[in-house]
Amino acid sequence: MADKPIRLIAGLGNPGPEYENTPHNAGFWLIDEIVRHFNGQLSANNRFHGEVGRVQIDGHDCWLLKPMTFINKSGIAVQALAHYYRINETEILVAHDELDFAPGTARIKFGGGHGGHNGLRDIMPALGKNFYRLRIGVGHPGDRNQVTGYLLGRAGKQVYEGAMRSIADILDIMGLLVAGDIDRATLQLHTK
């Protein structure tokens, strides 16, 4: 498993300017930064229900996907692209916001449950559970009744800047991820 390269990075979020700066769009923020950092380009693709691009990272091709289906229906887009290009679930990294981590923290996880994240909840029946998750910390509002408003409201400065610090750390390990050196990438990210 650890020697399989990451061939698809799907960043989760919601489409539209009203959601652009919300914590729930941390996955979109990552994809945008990968595009900038590695001189990529995204374009709308109806077949894959999202914005799609391809980048070269340290000599390895990697697909990028921002589903435009809204977070709760992310599985449609991820499954469509993965099936079309015959990308195995173990070669997929899904980047998403994580309430359980403070802003500035990011963690890689393989498999497991959805942890209450509706994007993961939708992807799992489409792909299975054996994909990588890149959890980008956005913090928790402190009360579970405030979670929806917090995730869909404008990100505060601390949340946004913390997520951007995490994303900078993630960009440093992209070469390892796409080369399939997941263990080393995980160790480097987790010891930041």
C-alpha positions as CSV (number, residue, x, y, z in Angstrom):
1,M,0.0,0.0,0.0
2,A,2.7,2.5,1.0
3,D,4.4,2.2,-2.4
4,K,1.3,3.1,-4.4
5,P,1.5,6.7,-5.7
6,I,-1.3,9.2,-5.2
7,R,-2.8,9.7,-8.6
8,L,-5.9,11.7,-7.7
9,I,-6.3,14.5,-5.1
10,A,-9.9,15.5,-4.5
11,G,-10.4,18.6,-2.4
12,L,-13.9,18.9,-0.9
13,G,-15.9,22.1,-0.7
14,N,-19.0,23.8,-1.9
15,P,-19.2,25.7,-5.2
16,G,-20.1,29.4,-5.4
17,P,-18.7,32.7,-4.1
18,E,-20.9,32.6,-0.9
19,Y,-18.9,29.5,0.2
20,E,-15.5,30.4,-1.0
21,N,-14.1,31.6,2.3
22,T,-15.9,29.1,4.6
23,P,-14.0,26.5,6.7
24,H,-15.9,23.7,4.9
25,N,-13.9,24.7,1.8
26,A,-10.5,23.8,3.2
27,G,-10.2,21.0,0.6
28,F,-10.8,23.5,-2.2
29,W,-8.2,25.9,-0.7
30,L,-5.6,23.1,-0.9
31,I,-6.4,22.3,-4.6
32,D,-6.1,26.0,-5.5
33,E,-2.7,26.2,-3.8
34,I,-1.5,23.0,-5.5
35,V,-2.5,24.5,-8.9
36,R,-0.6,27.8,-8.1
37,H,2.4,26.1,-6.7
38,F,2.9,23.5,-9.5
39,N,1.7,25.7,-12.4
40,G,-1.5,23.7,-13.0
41,Q,-4.8,24.7,-14.4
42,L,-8.4,23.7,-13.6
43,S,-11.3,23.6,-16.0
44,A,-14.9,22.7,-15.6
45,N,-15.7,19.2,-16.7
46,N,-19.3,18.0,-16.8
47,R,-18.3,14.3,-17.2
48,F,-16.6,14.5,-13.8
49,H,-19.0,16.9,-12.2
50,G,-16.3,19.4,-11.2
51,E,-13.2,21.4,-11.9
52,V,-10.5,19.1,-13.0
53,G,-6.8,19.5,-13.8
54,R,-3.5,17.6,-14.0
55,V,-0.2,18.6,-12.6
56,Q,3.3,17.3,-12.7
57,I,4.9,17.0,-9.3
58,D,8.5,15.8,-9.3
59,G,8.0,14.0,-12.5
60,H,4.7,12.3,-11.5
61,D,1.3,13.1,-13.0
62,C,-1.5,13.7,-10.6
63,W,-5.1,14.5,-11.2
64,L,-6.8,17.3,-9.2
65,L,-10.5,17.5,-8.6
66,K,-12.8,20.0,-7.0
67,P,-16.3,18.5,-7.1
68,M,-19.0,21.1,-7.9
69,T,-21.8,18.8,-6.6
70,F,-21.8,20.3,-3.1
71,I,-20.0,18.5,-0.3
72,N,-22.9,16.1,0.5
73,K,-22.7,14.7,-3.1
74,S,-18.9,14.5,-3.5
75,G,-18.9,10.8,-4.3
76,I,-20.5,11.3,-7.7
77,A,-17.5,13.4,-8.9
78,V,-14.7,11.4,-7.3
79,Q,-16.1,8.0,-8.5
80,A,-16.6,9.3,-12.1
81,L,-13.0,10.5,-12.4
82,A,-11.5,7.5,-10.6
83,H,-13.5,5.0,-12.7
84,Y,-12.8,6.7,-16.0
85,Y,-9.0,6.8,-15.5
86,R,-8.9,3.4,-13.7
87,I,-7.5,5.0,-10.5
88,N,-7.7,2.5,-7.6
89,E,-9.2,3.8,-4.3
90,T,-5.8,3.3,-2.6
91,E,-4.3,5.9,-5.1
92,I,-6.8,8.6,-4.0
93,L,-6.3,11.3,-1.4
94,V,-9.4,13.2,-0.3
95,A,-8.6,16.6,1.4
96,H,-11.3,18.0,3.7
97,D,-11.9,20.2,6.7
98,E,-11.4,18.7,10.1
99,L,-13.3,20.0,13.2
100,D,-11.3,17.9,15.6
101,F,-7.9,19.6,14.8
102,A,-6.9,23.1,15.5
103,P,-6.1,25.5,12.6
104,G,-2.5,24.9,11.6
105,T,-2.7,21.1,12.1
106,A,-3.0,18.6,9.2
107,R,-3.0,14.8,9.3
108,I,-3.0,12.0,6.8
109,K,-5.1,9.0,7.6
110,F,-5.8,5.8,5.6
111,G,-9.2,4.2,5.7
112,G,-11.6,4.3,8.6
113,G,-15.0,5.8,9.0
114,H,-16.4,9.2,7.9
115,G,-16.2,10.8,11.4
116,G,-19.4,12.6,10.7
117,H,-18.1,14.4,7.6
118,N,-20.8,14.4,5.0
119,G,-18.4,14.5,2.1
120,L,-16.6,11.3,3.2
121,R,-20.0,9.8,4.1
122,D,-21.0,10.2,0.4
123,I,-17.7,9.1,-1.1
124,M,-17.4,5.8,0.9
125,P,-20.4,4.0,-0.8
126,A,-19.0,5.1,-4.2
127,L,-15.3,4.1,-3.6
128,G,-15.1,2.0,-0.5
129,K,-13.1,3.0,2.7
130,N,-9.6,2.3,1.5
131,F,-8.5,5.8,0.4
132,Y,-6.3,8.3,2.0
133,R,-7.8,11.3,3.8
134,L,-5.9,14.6,4.3
135,R,-7.6,16.3,7.3
136,I,-7.0,20.0,7.4
137,G,-7.8,21.4,10.9
138,V,-10.3,24.3,11.1
139,G,-11.1,24.0,14.8
140,H,-14.5,23.6,16.5
141,P,-16.9,26.3,17.5
142,G,-17.3,24.6,20.9
143,D,-20.9,23.7,20.7
144,R,-22.2,20.9,18.4
145,N,-25.3,23.0,17.7
146,Q,-23.2,25.7,16.1
147,V,-21.2,23.4,13.8
148,T,-23.2,24.0,10.6
149,G,-23.2,27.7,10.9
150,Y,-19.5,27.7,11.7
151,L,-18.5,25.5,8.7
152,L,-20.7,27.5,6.3
153,G,-19.9,30.9,7.7
154,R,-17.0,33.1,6.8
155,A,-13.7,31.7,8.2
156,G,-12.1,33.9,10.8
157,K,-8.5,35.2,10.3
158,Q,-7.1,32.6,12.8
159,V,-8.9,29.7,11.0
160,Y,-7.9,30.8,7.5
161,E,-4.3,31.6,8.3
162,G,-3.9,28.4,10.3
163,A,-5.3,26.4,7.3
164,M,-2.9,28.2,5.0
165,R,0.1,27.2,7.2
166,S,-1.1,23.6,7.1
167,I,-1.4,23.8,3.3
168,A,2.1,25.2,3.0
169,D,3.3,22.1,5.0
170,I,1.3,19.9,2.7
171,L,2.9,21.4,-0.4
172,D,6.3,20.4,1.0
173,I,5.3,16.7,1.0
174,M,3.5,16.6,-2.3
175,G,6.5,15.0,-4.1
176,L,6.6,12.2,-1.5
177,L,2.8,11.6,-1.8
178,V,2.7,11.3,-5.6
179,A,5.8,9.1,-5.6
180,G,4.0,6.7,-3.2
181,D,6.3,7.4,-0.2
182,I,3.2,7.9,2.1
183,D,5.0,6.8,5.3
184,R,7.7,9.4,4.9
185,A,5.2,12.1,3.9
186,T,3.0,11.3,6.9
187,L,6.0,11.4,9.3
188,Q,7.2,14.7,7.9
189,L,3.7,16.3,8.1
190,H,2.9,14.9,11.5
191,T,6.1,16.1,13.1
192,K,5.6,19.7,11.9
